Amino acid sequence: VRYAVGGDDELVVEQDQSLHDSCGGIVWESAFCLAQLLQRDGGKRVRGKRVVELGAGAGLLGMSAAKLGAENVLLTDHPSAMPLLRRNVARNFPENPDDTDDTDTARVSCLPLDWLDANHLSAVLGFTKREEGRGFDVALAADVVFAKHLVSPMLACVAAAMSRARDPRRATAYVCLQERCAEAFEEFKRVARTVCGSFTELEKKDVAFVDDACFVFELRGFEPSEPS
């Protein structure tokens, strides 16, 4: 996939349909939709901010945020998606260190995050330290709601990440979904309202990539937690 971002720049993203253990091998429509939303205002939603993406898959969305001027981007997904994700980061950010887990020096980093694995989440939360002014500001997620039993764990990961934000009450998560499972979709809307102060579905006219099957939600205002 070739995707123009930030004017003259372009991402080249490899896909791998053989990844049967996760959906991480394909760039889904919702990733394009949310990437286009980020581009619509010239990247103001992510420029100069520290960004974490859940369910990054092949990496197009999070890498778009980096190209649009994010200070730092952490891409996370199931361990089975890591090899493809790291290859795509290396291809598009050759200035990155060879080890994309080297979160101290890389602009774009990768860490495994199975939403049900507490050790994975601890590693992600340890990526930044709020007391050093390095907490996350923005969370991104595209096409991450496909099974009802995974909705609460996914949103718990979002809330935990945003609770470490430099300013949790102003931290924002953008989630773009298609209604792949009606029960899971309704569960997402129900649970999302409990993990943040403001839960809003963006109007279609506010989304540059207009696809009636895609819904973009904005979650703002998270309770801070004490950094460990």
Secondary structure, 3 states (H helix, E strand, C coil): CEEEECCCEEEECCCCCCCCCCCCCCCCHHHHHHHHHHHHCCCCCCCCCEEEEECCCCCHHHHHHHHCCCCEEEEEECHHHHHHHHHHHHHHCCCCCCCCCCCCCCCEEEEECCCCCHHHHHHHHCCCCHHHCCCCCEEEEECCCCCHHHHHHHHHHHHHHHHCCCCHHHCEEEEEEECCCHHHHHHHHHHHHHHCCEEEECCHHHCCCCCCCEEEEEEECCCCCCCC
